[in-house]
Amino acid sequence: KWGVSASAVAAGPAAGGADDAEQSEFEVVLVSDGGAKIPVMKAVKELLGLGLKEAKEFVEGAPATLKAGVKKEEAEEMKAKIEEAGGKVELK
């Protein structure tokens, strides 16, 4: 009736789940500063080796990718540092 076959519906979620389980490289995305702009700027400055002005522009431009193609451990560390400062981060 809606133009969707049962096989396409069944394959969709299974394929997506398999990719997530085997993902080895992540993209760390700063979603927002969470109202703690200065501490998040300091954390971004430290993580990316930016100057204060560049870190400020980066945080104000959120959502923005902090780093792409990083291993899970490094991505988790970056996420923890930004969240500790008060920011919100997603791993993709």
PyMOL Python script that loads the backbone (N, CA, C, O; Angstrom):
from pymol import cmd

cmd.read_pdbstr("""\
ATOM      1  N   LYS A   1       0.819  -1.190   0.000  1.00  0.00           N
ATOM      2  CA  LYS A   1       0.000   0.000   0.000  1.00  0.00           C
ATOM      3  C   LYS A   1       0.870   1.264   0.000  1.00  0.00           C
ATOM      4  O   LYS A   1       0.578   2.212  -0.730  1.00  0.00           O
ATOM      5  N   TRP A   2       1.921   1.287   0.800  1.00  0.00           N
ATOM      6  CA  TRP A   2       2.771   2.477   0.937  1.00  0.00           C
ATOM      7  C   TRP A   2       4.016   2.413   0.074  1.00  0.00           C
ATOM      8  O   TRP A   2       4.837   3.330   0.105  1.00  0.00           O
ATOM      9  N   GLY A   3       4.167   1.355  -0.690  1.00  0.00           N
ATOM     10  CA  GLY A   3       5.324   1.241  -1.574  1.00  0.00           C
ATOM     11  C   GLY A   3       6.589   0.780  -0.881  1.00  0.00           C
ATOM     12  O   GLY A   3       7.687   1.015  -1.385  1.00  0.00           O
ATOM     13  N   VAL A   4       6.456   0.124   0.273  1.00  0.00           N
ATOM     14  CA  VAL A   4       7.611  -0.366   1.014  1.00  0.00           C
ATOM     15  C   VAL A   4       7.494  -1.876   1.121  1.00  0.00           C
ATOM     16  O   VAL A   4       6.457  -2.396   1.534  1.00  0.00           O
ATOM     17  N   SER A   5       8.554  -2.581   0.750  1.00  0.00           N
ATOM     18  CA  SER A   5       8.507  -4.039   0.842  1.00  0.00           C
ATOM     19  C   SER A   5       8.964  -4.487   2.222  1.00  0.00           C
ATOM     20  O   SER A   5       9.713  -3.778   2.894  1.00  0.00           O
ATOM     21  N   ALA A   6       8.520  -5.644   2.636  1.00  0.00           N
ATOM     22  CA  ALA A   6       8.886  -6.187   3.944  1.00  0.00           C
ATOM     23  C   ALA A   6      10.379  -6.468   4.020  1.00  0.00           C
ATOM     24  O   ALA A   6      10.976  -6.305   5.084  1.00  0.00           O
ATOM     25  N   SER A   7      10.994  -6.883   2.924  1.00  0.00           N
ATOM     26  CA  SER A   7      12.420  -7.184   2.944  1.00  0.00           C
ATOM     27  C   SER A   7      13.252  -5.913   3.163  1.00  0.00           C
ATOM     28  O   SER A   7      14.282  -5.961   3.835  1.00  0.00           O
ATOM     29  N   ALA A   8      12.819  -4.792   2.608  1.00  0.00           N
ATOM     30  CA  ALA A   8      13.545  -3.535   2.797  1.00  0.00           C
ATOM     31  C   ALA A   8      13.446  -3.062   4.232  1.00  0.00           C
ATOM     32  O   ALA A   8      14.417  -2.547   4.787  1.00  0.00           O
ATOM     33  N   VAL A   9      12.290  -3.229   4.833  1.00  0.00           N
ATOM     34  CA  VAL A   9      12.090  -2.817   6.227  1.00  0.00           C
ATOM     35  C   VAL A   9      12.917  -3.696   7.147  1.00  0.00           C
ATOM     36  O   VAL A   9      13.528  -3.192   8.088  1.00  0.00           O
ATOM     37  N   ALA A  10      12.950  -4.997   6.897  1.00  0.00           N
ATOM     38  CA  ALA A  10      13.704  -5.917   7.742  1.00  0.00           C
ATOM     39  C   ALA A  10      15.210  -5.694   7.621  1.00  0.00           C
ATOM     40  O   ALA A  10      15.932  -5.826   8.609  1.00  0.00           O
ATOM     41  N   ALA A  11      15.688  -5.363   6.434  1.00  0.00           N
ATOM     42  CA  ALA A  11      17.130  -5.193   6.219  1.00  0.00           C
ATOM     43  C   ALA A  11      17.638  -3.872   6.782  1.00  0.00           C
ATOM     44  O   ALA A  11      18.801  -3.797   7.179  1.00  0.00           O
ATOM     45  N   GLY A  12      16.827  -2.843   6.830  1.00  0.00           N
ATOM     46  CA  GLY A  12      17.253  -1.519   7.269  1.00  0.00           C
ATOM     47  C   GLY A  12      17.844  -1.481   8.660  1.00  0.00           C
ATOM     48  O   GLY A  12      19.017  -1.134   8.801  1.00  0.00           O
ATOM     49  N   PRO A  13      17.095  -1.820   9.697  1.00  0.00           N
ATOM     50  CA  PRO A  13      17.637  -1.738  11.050  1.00  0.00           C
ATOM     51  C   PRO A  13      18.792  -2.696  11.294  1.00  0.00           C
ATOM     52  O   PRO A  13      19.731  -2.351  12.011  1.00  0.00           O
ATOM     53  N   ALA A  14      18.745  -3.886  10.717  1.00  0.00           N
ATOM     54  CA  ALA A  14      19.813  -4.859  10.930  1.00  0.00           C
ATOM     55  C   ALA A  14      21.131  -4.345  10.355  1.00  0.00           C
ATOM     56  O   ALA A  14      22.181  -4.497  10.981  1.00  0.00           O
ATOM     57  N   ALA A  15      21.085  -3.750   9.188  1.00  0.00           N
ATOM     58  CA  ALA A  15      22.297  -3.233   8.562  1.00  0.00           C
ATOM     59  C   ALA A  15      22.876  -2.089   9.378  1.00  0.00           C
ATOM     60  O   ALA A  15      24.093  -2.018   9.548  1.00  0.00           O
ATOM     61  N   GLY A  16      22.048  -1.201   9.880  1.00  0.00           N
ATOM     62  CA  GLY A  16      22.515  -0.070  10.679  1.00  0.00           C
ATOM     63  C   GLY A  16      23.138  -0.517  11.980  1.00  0.00           C
ATOM     64  O   GLY A  16      24.154   0.034  12.401  1.00  0.00           O
ATOM     65  N   GLY A  17      22.555  -1.495  12.615  1.00  0.00           N
ATOM     66  CA  GLY A  17      23.071  -2.009  13.877  1.00  0.00           C
ATOM     67  C   GLY A  17      24.432  -2.660  13.710  1.00  0.00           C
ATOM     68  O   GLY A  17      25.299  -2.510  14.572  1.00  0.00           O
ATOM     69  N   ALA A  18      24.631  -3.375  12.621  1.00  0.00           N
ATOM     70  CA  ALA A  18      25.907  -4.040  12.379  1.00  0.00           C
ATOM     71  C   ALA A  18      27.021  -3.019  12.177  1.00  0.00           C
ATOM     72  O   ALA A  18      28.139  -3.227  12.647  1.00  0.00           O
ATOM     73  N   ASP A  19      26.731  -1.922  11.488  1.00  0.00           N
ATOM     74  CA  ASP A  19      27.741  -0.890  11.265  1.00  0.00           C
ATOM     75  C   ASP A  19      28.175  -0.254  12.582  1.00  0.00           C
ATOM     76  O   ASP A  19      29.362   0.005  12.780  1.00  0.00           O
ATOM     77  N   ASP A  20      27.237   0.000  13.477  1.00  0.00           N
ATOM     78  CA  ASP A  20      27.563   0.631  14.750  1.00  0.00           C
ATOM     79  C   ASP A  20      28.444  -0.276  15.607  1.00  0.00           C
ATOM     80  O   ASP A  20      29.368   0.201  16.266  1.00  0.00           O
ATOM     81  N   ALA A  21      28.163  -1.574  15.603  1.00  0.00           N
ATOM     82  CA  ALA A  21      28.912  -2.507  16.428  1.00  0.00           C
ATOM     83  C   ALA A  21      30.358  -2.639  15.957  1.00  0.00           C
ATOM     84  O   ALA A  21      31.246  -2.889  16.772  1.00  0.00           O
ATOM     85  N   GLU A  22      30.609  -2.476  14.665  1.00  0.00           N
ATOM     86  CA  GLU A  22      31.937  -2.662  14.108  1.00  0.00           C
ATOM     87  C   GLU A  22      32.666  -1.350  13.837  1.00  0.00           C
ATOM     88  O   GLU A  22      33.765  -1.370  13.281  1.00  0.00           O
ATOM     89  N   GLN A  23      32.100  -0.235  14.207  1.00  0.00           N
ATOM     90  CA  GLN A  23      32.703   1.060  13.912  1.00  0.00           C
ATOM     91  C   GLN A  23      34.007   1.199  14.685  1.00  0.00           C
ATOM     92  O   GLN A  23      34.040   0.999  15.899  1.00  0.00           O
ATOM     93  N   SER A  24      35.086   1.544  13.973  1.00  0.00           N
ATOM     94  CA  SER A  24      36.382   1.682  14.624  1.00  0.00           C
ATOM     95  C   SER A  24      36.881   3.126  14.629  1.00  0.00           C
ATOM     96  O   SER A  24      37.760   3.480  15.415  1.00  0.00           O
ATOM     97  N   GLU A  25      36.316   3.960  13.747  1.00  0.00           N
ATOM     98  CA  GLU A  25      36.699   5.369  13.715  1.00  0.00           C
ATOM     99  C   GLU A  25      35.472   6.228  13.941  1.00  0.00           C
ATOM    100  O   GLU A  25      34.388   5.940  13.434  1.00  0.00           O
ATOM    101  N   PHE A  26      35.661   7.288  14.710  1.00  0.00           N
ATOM    102  CA  PHE A  26      34.545   8.133  15.101  1.00  0.00           C
ATOM    103  C   PHE A  26      34.800   9.584  14.722  1.00  0.00           C
ATOM    104  O   PHE A  26      35.935  10.004  14.500  1.00  0.00           O
ATOM    105  N   GLU A  27      33.715  10.331  14.657  1.00  0.00           N
ATOM    106  CA  GLU A  27      33.762  11.770  14.459  1.00  0.00           C
ATOM    107  C   GLU A  27      33.248  12.393  15.753  1.00  0.00           C
ATOM    108  O   GLU A  27      32.143  12.085  16.198  1.00  0.00           O
ATOM    109  N   VAL A  28      34.045  13.261  16.350  1.00  0.00           N
ATOM    110  CA  VAL A  28      33.669  13.913  17.603  1.00  0.00           C
ATOM    111  C   VAL A  28      33.085  15.274  17.248  1.00  0.00           C
ATOM    112  O   VAL A  28      33.772  16.120  16.676  1.00  0.00           O
ATOM    113  N   VAL A  29      31.807  15.486  17.589  1.00  0.00           N
ATOM    114  CA  VAL A  29      31.100  16.697  17.205  1.00  0.00           C
ATOM    115  C   VAL A  29      30.673  17.466  18.452  1.00  0.00           C
ATOM    116  O   VAL A  29      29.983  16.926  19.316  1.00  0.00           O
ATOM    117  N   LEU A  30      31.089  18.731  18.540  1.00  0.00           N
ATOM    118  CA  LEU A  30      30.637  19.617  19.602  1.00  0.00           C
ATOM    119  C   LEU A  30      29.240  20.094  19.228  1.00  0.00           C
ATOM    120  O   LEU A  30      29.062  20.798  18.234  1.00  0.00           O
ATOM    121  N   VAL A  31      28.251  19.708  20.029  1.00  0.00           N
ATOM    122  CA  VAL A  31      26.863  20.059  19.745  1.00  0.00           C
ATOM    123  C   VAL A  31      26.547  21.451  20.274  1.00  0.00           C
ATOM    124  O   VAL A  31      25.951  22.267  19.571  1.00  0.00           O
ATOM    125  N   SER A  32      26.949  21.721  21.523  1.00  0.00           N
ATOM    126  CA  SER A  32      26.735  23.049  22.111  1.00  0.00           C
ATOM    127  C   SER A  32      27.671  23.244  23.289  1.00  0.00           C
ATOM    128  O   SER A  32      28.290  22.299  23.778  1.00  0.00           O
ATOM    129  N   ASP A  33      27.761  24.497  23.738  1.00  0.00           N
ATOM    130  CA  ASP A  33      28.614  24.775  24.899  1.00  0.00           C
ATOM    131  C   ASP A  33      27.879  24.519  26.211  1.00  0.00           C
ATOM    132  O   ASP A  33      28.479  24.625  27.280  1.00  0.00           O
ATOM    133  N   GLY A  34      26.602  24.188  26.148  1.00  0.00           N
ATOM    134  CA  GLY A  34      25.845  23.856  27.352  1.00  0.00           C
ATOM    135  C   GLY A  34      25.753  24.992  28.345  1.00  0.00           C
ATOM    136  O   GLY A  34      25.520  24.753  29.530  1.00  0.00           O
ATOM    137  N   GLY A  35      25.931  26.225  27.896  1.00  0.00           N
ATOM    138  CA  GLY A  35      25.859  27.375  28.786  1.00  0.00           C
ATOM    139  C   GLY A  35      27.163  27.652  29.522  1.00  0.00           C
ATOM    140  O   GLY A  35      27.238  28.586  30.320  1.00  0.00           O
ATOM    141  N   ALA A  36      28.186  26.853  29.261  1.00  0.00           N
ATOM    142  CA  ALA A  36      29.478  27.024  29.925  1.00  0.00           C
ATOM    143  C   ALA A  36      30.527  27.352  28.863  1.00  0.00           C
ATOM    144  O   ALA A  36      31.465  26.587  28.634  1.00  0.00           O
ATOM    145  N   LYS A  37      30.347  28.499  28.226  1.00  0.00           N
ATOM    146  CA  LYS A  37      31.158  28.861  27.065  1.00  0.00           C
ATOM    147  C   LYS A  37      32.660  28.924  27.365  1.00  0.00           C
ATOM    148  O   LYS A  37      33.454  28.357  26.613  1.00  0.00           O
ATOM    149  N   ILE A  38      33.058  29.585  28.420  1.00  0.00           N
ATOM    150  CA  ILE A  38      34.485  29.778  28.704  1.00  0.00           C
ATOM    151  C   ILE A  38      35.182  28.465  29.057  1.00  0.00           C
ATOM    152  O   ILE A  38      36.251  28.195  28.508  1.00  0.00           O
ATOM    153  N   PRO A  39      34.628  27.632  29.951  1.00  0.00           N
ATOM    154  CA  PRO A  39      35.301  26.354  30.211  1.00  0.00           C
ATOM    155  C   PRO A  39      35.376  25.461  28.974  1.00  0.00           C
ATOM    156  O   PRO A  39      36.370  24.763  28.778  1.00  0.00           O
ATOM    157  N   VAL A  40      34.343  25.476  28.142  1.00  0.00           N
ATOM    158  CA  VAL A  40      34.352  24.670  26.919  1.00  0.00           C
ATOM    159  C   VAL A  40      35.395  25.225  25.950  1.00  0.00           C
ATOM    160  O   VAL A  40      36.090  24.454  25.288  1.00  0.00           O
ATOM    161  N   MET A  41      35.512  26.543  25.860  1.00  0.00           N
ATOM    162  CA  MET A  41      36.542  27.157  25.004  1.00  0.00           C
ATOM    163  C   MET A  41      37.931  26.716  25.447  1.00  0.00           C
ATOM    164  O   MET A  41      38.777  26.398  24.611  1.00  0.00           O
ATOM    165  N   LYS A  42      38.169  26.696  26.743  1.00  0.00           N
ATOM    166  CA  LYS A  42      39.471  26.280  27.258  1.00  0.00           C
ATOM    167  C   LYS A  42      39.747  24.819  26.916  1.00  0.00           C
ATOM    168  O   LYS A  42      40.867  24.471  26.543  1.00  0.00           O
ATOM    169  N   ALA A  43      38.729  23.959  27.043  1.00  0.00           N
ATOM    170  CA  ALA A  43      38.901  22.545  26.728  1.00  0.00           C
ATOM    171  C   ALA A  43      39.179  22.347  25.239  1.00  0.00           C
ATOM    172  O   ALA A  43      40.045  21.554  24.871  1.00  0.00           O
ATOM    173  N   VAL A  44      38.452  23.059  24.385  1.00  0.00           N
ATOM    174  CA  VAL A  44      38.664  22.972  22.934  1.00  0.00           C
ATOM    175  C   VAL A  44      40.055  23.471  22.585  1.00  0.00           C
ATOM    176  O   VAL A  44      40.749  22.865  21.768  1.00  0.00           O
ATOM    177  N   LYS A  45      40.466  24.574  23.200  1.00  0.00           N
ATOM    178  CA  LYS A  45      41.787  25.149  22.960  1.00  0.00           C
ATOM    179  C   LYS A  45      42.871  24.121  23.283  1.00  0.00           C
ATOM    180  O   LYS A  45      43.823  23.946  22.522  1.00  0.00           O
ATOM    181  N   GLU A  46      42.716  23.448  24.416  1.00  0.00           N
ATOM    182  CA  GLU A  46      43.688  22.448  24.845  1.00  0.00           C
ATOM    183  C   GLU A  46      43.687  21.223  23.920  1.00  0.00           C
ATOM    184  O   GLU A  46      44.746  20.742  23.516  1.00  0.00           O
ATOM    185  N   LEU A  47      42.501  20.731  23.595  1.00  0.00           N
ATOM    186  CA  LEU A  47      42.403  19.515  22.773  1.00  0.00           C
ATOM    187  C   LEU A  47      42.904  19.700  21.349  1.00  0.00           C
ATOM    188  O   LEU A  47      43.546  18.809  20.791  1.00  0.00           O
ATOM    189  N   LEU A  48      42.614  20.849  20.765  1.00  0.00           N
ATOM    190  CA  LEU A  48      42.943  21.060  19.362  1.00  0.00           C
ATOM    191  C   LEU A  48      44.199  21.894  19.146  1.00  0.00           C
ATOM    192  O   LEU A  48      44.657  22.035  18.013  1.00  0.00           O
ATOM    193  N   GLY A  49      44.765  22.452  20.223  1.00  0.00           N
ATOM    194  CA  GLY A  49      45.966  23.264  20.094  1.00  0.00           C
ATOM    195  C   GLY A  49      45.701  24.586  19.393  1.00  0.00           C
ATOM    196  O   GLY A  49      46.562  25.095  18.676  1.00  0.00           O
ATOM    197  N   LEU A  50      44.521  25.142  19.596  1.00  0.00           N
ATOM    198  CA  LEU A  50      44.138  26.403  18.969  1.00  0.00           C
ATOM    199  C   LEU A  50      44.497  27.580  19.855  1.00  0.00           C
ATOM    200  O   LEU A  50      44.779  27.418  21.042  1.00  0.00           O
ATOM    201  N   GLY A  51      44.484  28.756  19.270  1.00  0.00           N
ATOM    202  CA  GLY A  51      44.612  29.977  20.042  1.00  0.00           C
ATOM    203  C   GLY A  51      43.258  30.304  20.656  1.00  0.00           C
ATOM    204  O   GLY A  51      42.253  29.686  20.306  1.00  0.00           O
ATOM    205  N   LEU A  52      43.224  31.259  21.558  1.00  0.00           N
ATOM    206  CA  LEU A  52      41.984  31.602  22.243  1.00  0.00           C
ATOM    207  C   LEU A  52      40.915  32.096  21.268  1.00  0.00           C
ATOM    208  O   LEU A  52      39.749  31.718  21.380  1.00  0.00           O
ATOM    209  N   LYS A  53      41.310  32.937  20.317  1.00  0.00           N
ATOM    210  CA  LYS A  53      40.351  33.475  19.356  1.00  0.00           C
ATOM    211  C   LYS A  53      39.744  32.356  18.498  1.00  0.00           C
ATOM    212  O   LYS A  53      38.535  32.331  18.267  1.00  0.00           O
ATOM    213  N   GLU A  54      40.590  31.436  18.031  1.00  0.00           N
ATOM    214  CA  GLU A  54      40.120  30.332  17.200  1.00  0.00           C
ATOM    215  C   GLU A  54      39.191  29.406  17.984  1.00  0.00           C
ATOM    216  O   GLU A  54      38.173  28.946  17.465  1.00  0.00           O
ATOM    217  N   ALA A  55      39.554  29.137  19.243  1.00  0.00           N
ATOM    218  CA  ALA A  55      38.720  28.279  20.086  1.00  0.00           C
ATOM    219  C   ALA A  55      37.356  28.930  20.331  1.00  0.00           C
ATOM    220  O   ALA A  55      36.332  28.247  20.326  1.00  0.00           O
ATOM    221  N   LYS A  56      37.342  30.246  20.546  1.00  0.00           N
ATOM    222  CA  LYS A  56      36.083  30.972  20.757  1.00  0.00           C
ATOM    223  C   LYS A  56      35.199  30.874  19.517  1.00  0.00           C
ATOM    224  O   LYS A  56      34.007  30.584  19.622  1.00  0.00           O
ATOM    225  N   GLU A  57      35.788  31.117  18.337  1.00  0.00           N
ATOM    226  CA  GLU A  57      35.028  31.033  17.089  1.00  0.00           C
ATOM    227  C   GLU A  57      34.503  29.621  16.862  1.00  0.00           C
ATOM    228  O   GLU A  57      33.385  29.441  16.378  1.00  0.00           O
ATOM    229  N   PHE A  58      35.303  28.624  17.208  1.00  0.00           N
ATOM    230  CA  PHE A  58      34.896  27.237  17.044  1.00  0.00           C
ATOM    231  C   PHE A  58      33.685  26.923  17.916  1.00  0.00           C
ATOM    232  O   PHE A  58      32.709  26.339  17.443  1.00  0.00           O
ATOM    233  N   VAL A  59      33.749  27.310  19.186  1.00  0.00           N
ATOM    234  CA  VAL A  59      32.651  27.027  20.122  1.00  0.00           C
ATOM    235  C   VAL A  59      31.396  27.788  19.717  1.00  0.00           C
ATOM    236  O   VAL A  59      30.293  27.246  19.788  1.00  0.00           O
ATOM    237  N   GLU A  60      31.552  29.031  19.295  1.00  0.00           N
ATOM    238  CA  GLU A  60      30.390  29.819  18.880  1.00  0.00           C
ATOM    239  C   GLU A  60      29.770  29.284  17.599  1.00  0.00           C
ATOM    240  O   GLU A  60      28.599  29.550  17.327  1.00  0.00           O
ATOM    241  N   GLY A  61      30.527  28.537  16.808  1.00  0.00           N
ATOM    242  CA  GLY A  61      30.034  27.976  15.563  1.00  0.00           C
ATOM    243  C   GLY A  61      29.416  26.590  15.721  1.00  0.00           C
ATOM    244  O   GLY A  61      29.118  25.930  14.726  1.00  0.00           O
ATOM    245  N   ALA A  62      29.222  26.143  16.957  1.00  0.00           N
ATOM    246  CA  ALA A  62      28.665  24.803  17.195  1.00  0.00           C
ATOM    247  C   ALA A  62      27.276  24.703  16.603  1.00  0.00           C
ATOM    248  O   ALA A  62      26.544  25.693  16.636  1.00  0.00           O
ATOM    249  N   PRO A  63      26.876  23.579  16.069  1.00  0.00           N
ATOM    250  CA  PRO A  63      27.595  22.305  16.075  1.00  0.00           C
ATOM    251  C   PRO A  63      28.725  22.288  15.054  1.00  0.00           C
ATOM    252  O   PRO A  63      28.588  22.766  13.928  1.00  0.00           O
ATOM    253  N   ALA A  64      29.853  21.716  15.494  1.00  0.00           N
ATOM    254  CA  ALA A  64      31.037  21.647  14.649  1.00  0.00           C
ATOM    255  C   ALA A  64      31.848  20.400  15.001  1.00  0.00           C
ATOM    256  O   ALA A  64      31.853  19.955  16.149  1.00  0.00           O
ATOM    257  N   THR A  65      32.523  19.850  14.015  1.00  0.00           N
ATOM    258  CA  THR A  65      33.329  18.651  14.218  1.00  0.00           C
ATOM    259  C   THR A  65      34.648  19.027  14.876  1.00  0.00           C
ATOM    260  O   THR A  65      35.421  19.821  14.341  1.00  0.00           O
ATOM    261  N   LEU A  66      34.895  18.441  16.050  1.00  0.00           N
ATOM    262  CA  LEU A  66      36.169  18.646  16.734  1.00  0.00           C
ATOM    263  C   LEU A  66      37.271  17.894  16.012  1.00  0.00           C
ATOM    264  O   LEU A  66      38.326  18.450  15.708  1.00  0.00           O
ATOM    265  N   LYS A  67      37.012  16.619  15.740  1.00  0.00           N
ATOM    266  CA  LYS A  67      38.011  15.793  15.085  1.00  0.00           C
ATOM    267  C   LYS A  67      37.297  14.606  14.437  1.00  0.00           C
ATOM    268  O   LYS A  67      36.343  14.067  14.998  1.00  0.00           O
ATOM    269  N   ALA A  68      37.758  14.209  13.269  1.00  0.00           N
ATOM    270  CA  ALA A  68      37.166  13.078  12.560  1.00  0.00           C
ATOM    271  C   ALA A  68      38.209  11.985  12.380  1.00  0.00           C
ATOM    272  O   ALA A  68      39.408  12.259  12.333  1.00  0.00           O
ATOM    273  N   GLY A  69      37.746  10.752  12.279  1.00  0.00           N
ATOM    274  CA  GLY A  69      38.631   9.622  12.041  1.00  0.00           C
ATOM    275  C   GLY A  69      39.469   9.240  13.238  1.00  0.00           C
ATOM    276  O   GLY A  69      40.605   8.792  13.080  1.00  0.00           O
ATOM    277  N   VAL A  70      38.928   9.410  14.442  1.00  0.00           N
ATOM    278  CA  VAL A  70      39.685   9.063  15.647  1.00  0.00           C
ATOM    279  C   VAL A  70      39.217   7.722  16.188  1.00  0.00           C
ATOM    280  O   VAL A  70      38.081   7.308  15.960  1.00  0.00           O
ATOM    281  N   LYS A  71      40.098   7.056  16.899  1.00  0.00           N
ATOM    282  CA  LYS A  71      39.765   5.764  17.503  1.00  0.00           C
ATOM    283  C   LYS A  71      38.836   5.988  18.687  1.00  0.00           C
ATOM    284  O   LYS A  71      38.746   7.085  19.238  1.00  0.00           O
ATOM    285  N   LYS A  72      38.155   4.926  19.055  1.00  0.00           N
ATOM    286  CA  LYS A  72      37.131   5.010  20.097  1.00  0.00           C
ATOM    287  C   LYS A  72      37.693   5.576  21.407  1.00  0.00           C
ATOM    288  O   LYS A  72      37.058   6.418  22.042  1.00  0.00           O
ATOM    289  N   GLU A  73      38.872   5.119  21.806  1.00  0.00           N
ATOM    290  CA  GLU A  73      39.455   5.563  23.079  1.00  0.00           C
ATOM    291  C   GLU A  73      39.698   7.069  23.080  1.00  0.00           C
ATOM    292  O   GLU A  73      39.359   7.760  24.040  1.00  0.00           O
ATOM    293  N   GLU A  74      40.290   7.572  21.991  1.00  0.00           N
ATOM    294  CA  GLU A  74      40.572   9.009  21.891  1.00  0.00           C
ATOM    295  C   GLU A  74      39.280   9.808  21.842  1.00  0.00           C
ATOM    296  O   GLU A  74      39.170  10.867  22.460  1.00  0.00           O
ATOM    297  N   ALA A  75      38.291   9.289  21.096  1.00  0.00           N
ATOM    298  CA  ALA A  75      36.996   9.966  20.997  1.00  0.00           C
ATOM    299  C   ALA A  75      36.330  10.056  22.366  1.00  0.00           C
ATOM    300  O   ALA A  75      35.775  11.096  22.718  1.00  0.00           O
ATOM    301  N   GLU A  76      36.382   8.979  23.138  1.00  0.00           N
ATOM    302  CA  GLU A  76      35.784   8.966  24.482  1.00  0.00           C
ATOM    303  C   GLU A  76      36.497   9.959  25.408  1.00  0.00           C
ATOM    304  O   GLU A  76      35.852  10.634  26.210  1.00  0.00           O
ATOM    305  N   GLU A  77      37.825  10.046  25.294  1.00  0.00           N
ATOM    306  CA  GLU A  77      38.590  10.994  26.118  1.00  0.00           C
ATOM    307  C   GLU A  77      38.204  12.434  25.789  1.00  0.00           C
ATOM    308  O   GLU A  77      38.004  13.254  26.686  1.00  0.00           O
ATOM    309  N   MET A  78      38.102  12.734  24.484  1.00  0.00           N
ATOM    310  CA  MET A  78      37.723  14.089  24.063  1.00  0.00           C
ATOM    311  C   MET A  78      36.322  14.423  24.564  1.00  0.00           C
ATOM    312  O   MET A  78      36.076  15.517  25.072  1.00  0.00           O
ATOM    313  N   LYS A  79      35.419  13.473  24.416  1.00  0.00           N
ATOM    314  CA  LYS A  79      34.039  13.675  24.862  1.00  0.00           C
ATOM    315  C   LYS A  79      34.004  13.948  26.367  1.00  0.00           C
ATOM    316  O   LYS A  79      33.301  14.851  26.820  1.00  0.00           O
ATOM    317  N   ALA A  80      34.757  13.172  27.131  1.00  0.00           N
ATOM    318  CA  ALA A  80      34.778  13.334  28.579  1.00  0.00           C
ATOM    319  C   ALA A  80      35.293  14.719  28.981  1.00  0.00           C
ATOM    320  O   ALA A  80      34.738  15.347  29.882  1.00  0.00           O
ATOM    321  N   LYS A  81      36.347  15.195  28.319  1.00  0.00           N
ATOM    322  CA  LYS A  81      36.912  16.503  28.663  1.00  0.00           C
ATOM    323  C   LYS A  81      35.935  17.639  28.364  1.00  0.00           C
ATOM    324  O   LYS A  81      35.787  18.566  29.159  1.00  0.00           O
ATOM    325  N   ILE A  82      35.270  17.557  27.206  1.00  0.00           N
ATOM    326  CA  ILE A  82      34.314  18.616  26.853  1.00  0.00           C
ATOM    327  C   ILE A  82      33.112  18.569  27.781  1.00  0.00           C
ATOM    328  O   ILE A  82      32.643  19.613  28.234  1.00  0.00           O
ATOM    329  N   GLU A  83      32.602  17.366  28.073  1.00  0.00           N
ATOM    330  CA  GLU A  83      31.440  17.254  28.955  1.00  0.00           C
ATOM    331  C   GLU A  83      31.783  17.669  30.376  1.00  0.00           C
ATOM    332  O   GLU A  83      30.940  18.226  31.080  1.00  0.00           O
ATOM    333  N   GLU A  84      33.001  17.405  30.800  1.00  0.00           N
ATOM    334  CA  GLU A  84      33.445  17.837  32.142  1.00  0.00           C
ATOM    335  C   GLU A  84      33.437  19.365  32.224  1.00  0.00           C
ATOM    336  O   GLU A  84      33.155  19.936  33.277  1.00  0.00           O
ATOM    337  N   ALA A  85      33.748  20.017  31.109  1.00  0.00           N
ATOM    338  CA  ALA A  85      33.743  21.486  31.056  1.00  0.00           C
ATOM    339  C   ALA A  85      32.325  22.035  30.936  1.00  0.00           C
ATOM    340  O   ALA A  85      32.113  23.235  31.110  1.00  0.00           O
ATOM    341  N   GLY A  86      31.345  21.167  30.639  1.00  0.00           N
ATOM    342  CA  GLY A  86      29.957  21.617  30.564  1.00  0.00           C
ATOM    343  C   GLY A  86      29.350  21.579  29.173  1.00  0.00           C
ATOM    344  O   GLY A  86      28.178  21.916  29.005  1.00  0.00           O
ATOM    345  N   GLY A  87      30.125  21.175  28.171  1.00  0.00           N
ATOM    346  CA  GLY A  87      29.631  21.128  26.796  1.00  0.00           C
ATOM    347  C   GLY A  87      28.897  19.836  26.485  1.00  0.00           C
ATOM    348  O   GLY A  87      28.883  18.896  27.280  1.00  0.00           O
ATOM    349  N   LYS A  88      28.293  19.813  25.318  1.00  0.00           N
ATOM    350  CA  LYS A  88      27.586  18.618  24.855  1.00  0.00           C
ATOM    351  C   LYS A  88      28.274  18.123  23.587  1.00  0.00           C
ATOM    352  O   LYS A  88      28.542  18.898  22.668  1.00  0.00           O
ATOM    353  N   VAL A  89      28.558  16.811  23.550  1.00  0.00           N
ATOM    354  CA  VAL A  89      29.305  16.208  22.460  1.00  0.00           C
ATOM    355  C   VAL A  89      28.579  14.961  21.973  1.00  0.00           C
ATOM    356  O   VAL A  89      27.966  14.235  22.756  1.00  0.00           O
ATOM    357  N   GLU A  90      28.658  14.725  20.660  1.00  0.00           N
ATOM    358  CA  GLU A  90      28.141  13.491  20.067  1.00  0.00           C
ATOM    359  C   GLU A  90      29.280  12.776  19.368  1.00  0.00           C
ATOM    360  O   GLU A  90      30.176  13.403  18.803  1.00  0.00           O
ATOM    361  N   LEU A  91      29.229  11.448  19.416  1.00  0.00           N
ATOM    362  CA  LEU A  91      30.171  10.645  18.652  1.00  0.00           C
ATOM    363  C   LEU A  91      29.403  10.038  17.495  1.00  0.00           C
ATOM    364  O   LEU A  91      28.360   9.412  17.689  1.00  0.00           O
ATOM    365  N   LYS A  92      29.917  10.223  16.306  1.00  0.00           N
ATOM    366  CA  LYS A  92      29.245   9.691  15.119  1.00  0.00           C
ATOM    367  C   LYS A  92      30.130   8.702  14.432  1.00  0.00           C
ATOM    368  O   LYS A  92      29.747   8.138  13.407  1.00  0.00           O
TER     369      LYS A  92
END
""", "prot")
cmd.dss("prot")
cmd.show_as("cartoon", "prot")
cmd.util.cbc("prot")
cmd.orient("prot")
